[in-house]
Amino acid sequence: MEQILEAFKLIFNFNVILIVICGTVLGAVVGSLPGLSGTMAIAIALPVTFYISPWLGIPLILAIYKSSQWAGAVGSIVINTPGNAANAAMLLDGYPLKQHGHAQLALDASLKAGWAADLFSDVVTILICAPLATAALLFRPPEFTLIIIIAFMMIATMNSGSALKTIVAAGLGLFFSTVGQDPLMGTPRLNFCLTDLYSGFNLVPLLIGVFALSEIFIQMSSMITGKGKQEQSMDLREDKGQEKENFEHFSFFDLWKKYFFPWFRSSLIGTWIGVLPGIGSGVSPWMAYGLSKARSRHPEEYGKGSLEGLISAQAACNAVGGSNLVPLIALGIPGDTTAAILLGALMVHGIQPGPTFFQSDPVSVYAIFMTLIVCDIAYYFVGKVLIKGVTKISSFDNRILVPYVLIFCVLGTYAINSSIFDVYVMFVFGLLGFVMKKFGFSTPAFVIAYVLGYLLETNLRQTLKLSDGHFWVFLKDPLCALLFALALFILYWFVRKNKIKEQSSL
């Protein structure tokens, strides 16, 4: 009890609360801008933490991390530009909601669903941190490979159109993920002697190109042809009127009453994925979205402005936030880039997370747990303020927003590495995204396959290396066998669903 009180004194004072608010605002603003991310903001703030108290520096990093995780969804909903691969899942239904005049509804629902999932994940982390970390140790490359394969299977459920086109788009994403260095040998491949491609394509220019720039090209194409303007304008006015009458706000009561089960299921998925080192929030939204669509009573609404789909993806994304610190605190293993930065900040101040952390420095453990809760409270209120300003922007005519979004895309892409090559990459993938959208290929399937491709190749090759090339390793252990059976069940369900769909169309 004495240690808890000491931790309480460290965190609950004016200086800490003030720096949490500053970090929350910084993470929310940077995370919502095209091309920028919370990781970038954390990297900028990191040197500051070396010269201040650890219980000012650590809350600063955690505040930026927490708020930027949700803020990335703002760009997905308002301008069809995700902050990272995880936030790309929110544009599947968030941007269609905005196009129908329900930007306020989408932003409010994403904030409340994400915040509640984040808080849920933090509570789970606090209660069972050590057991979760122990369970995570059971996962080796074979288990990671099967989890990623299951995530790939979920891709097939994301597009309500042609399954073949979705598979082709995913295959194209896998192909582009092989550009760069070999994950095991470190040798360059498919870089065409371009030094800028030695590490592969930077993810942010690819995301901005496929989602934001392609949408700009579509808007420009509509302006040139002049088709559909009047109809779109009339639909928008009707939808805005409906929003004002029925969908002005989204309350927690709506979340619990109408969407509790998809929210809770997605929060569990995000919490568990966050515990696994190296997986991160890039996988959880897509798995949760695919599962929610499979279990939904109205799967035909997904991808067209489904609140259930948006809530499922957002909850799974934010639920990673708390549990992602489990391997860091209990094992000393950072789960992603942000956790690695936090580990560096802790070690600079003489704090060493790991298996003995709970016994050697319980005050620091309790202080980190309390900081998570304080950051959650701060980013909810900052998010409410941000929504009000962003909603006004979303009401502008797209023809007015197009040049400003284009400028933000170029500046945001260039700012990552101060590289004009990244800008070229953005335009190339913008054209690719434009063509894919025009011909009905799934751009989300392309992006998530690109993100997961490197992880899949790395874990699969490590698995085959450990087993001397024998695939029986996937059936050797009970946990592997369980995941393999789950993958087969999902495959069976998907084939059966398509057969039923084909028979009903005859």
Protein Blocks (a to p, Z undefined) as FASTA:
>chain_A
ZZmmmmmmmmmcfklmmmmmmmmmmmmmmmmpghiafklmmmmmmmmmmmmcfklmmmmm
mmmmmmmmmmmmmmmmmnopafblmlmmmmmmmmmmmmnopmmmmmmmmmmmmmmmmmmm
mmmmmmmmmmmmmmmmmpcfklmmmmmmmmmmmmmmmpmbdfklmmmmmmmmmmmmmgcc
dfklopaehklopaklmnopafklmmmmmmmmmmmmmmmmmmmnopoklmmmmmmmmmmm
mmmmmmmpccfklmmmmmmmmmmmmmmmmmmmmmpghklmmlmmmmmmmmmmmmpmblml
gonapaklmmmmmmmmmmmmmmmmmmmmmnopafblmlmmmmmmmmmnopacdjklmmmm
mmlmmmmmmmmmmmmmmmmmmmmmmmmmmmmmmmpcfklmmmmmmmmmmmmmmmmnopak
lmmmmmmmmmmmmmmmmnopafklmmmmmmmmmmmmmmmmmmmmmnnopaklmmmpmklm
mmmmmmmmmmmmmmmmmmmmmmmmZZ
